[in-house]
Amino acid sequence: MMELVLYMFDGCPFCRKVIREIEAEGRDDIKFCDIHKSEEDRRRLISVGGKEQVPCLFIDGNPLYESDDIISWLRDNR
């Protein structure tokens, strides 16, 4: 099974868009990491992805950016 981790923060409208899709699909296989609540999560996002941009879905440790790209990936990988 793939490891899926969504890096996000509460006030981000693009993050909310992705989270709405996750909720609509009823997915429970995605871990959420709020980079404004965890400095460790923020550092990991920057360390692996090279930038502090959210939303970012880590798919088995590989970052995928852009809310529309993340939603497309989620729909293709249900």
TORZA-824984 format. One line per 10 residues: number of its first residue (from 1); their letters; for each residue x, y, z of C-alpha. Coordinates in steps of 0.02 Angstrom, whole numbers. Layout:
! TORZA-824984
NUM = a = X:Y:Z; ...
***
This chain:
! TORZA-824984
1 = mmelvlymfd = 0:0:0; 61:174:-43; 108:298:91; 10:460:62; 46:616:163; -36:784:129; 61:937:186; -59:1081:212; -119:1217:330; -294:1265:384
11 = gcpfcrkvir = -307:1438:306; -251:1385:132; -394:1386:4; -301:1267:-113; -276:1146:32; -462:1156:73; -500:1113:-109; -394:954:-98; -464:908:73; -642:926:6
21 = eieaegrddi = -599:802:-131; -522:681:-5; -678:694:103; -795:674:-47; -704:514:-96; -713:452:83; -527:417:86; -446:367:249; -275:322:182; -199:496:188
31 = kfcdihksee = -104:569:335; -122:757:358; 25:865:413; -13:1046:455; 148:1144:426; 87:1288:535; 61:1173:684; 218:1066:668; 390:1139:635; 453:961:604
41 = drrrlisvgg = 325:938:465; 369:1107:389; 554:1063:389; 521:893:308; 416:974:171; 557:1096:131; 692:963:148; 610:838:30; 515:954:-87; 638:1097:-90
51 = keqvpclfid = 506:1230:-53; 373:1279:72; 225:1260:-45; 59:1182:0; -39:1083:-36; 90:950:-68; 48:765:-74; 194:650:-39; 166:487:-132; 286:360:-59
61 = gnplyesddi = 400:507:-15; 389:594:-185; 309:767:-184; 165:816:-297; 115:1000:-298; -33:1099:-366; -209:1064:-303; -278:1017:-475; -135:894:-505; -161:818:-333
71 = iswlrdnr = -348:800:-362; -317:719:-533; -195:597:-455; -317:554:-315; -457:521:-441; -343:411:-546; -281:314:-394; -437:274:-293
***
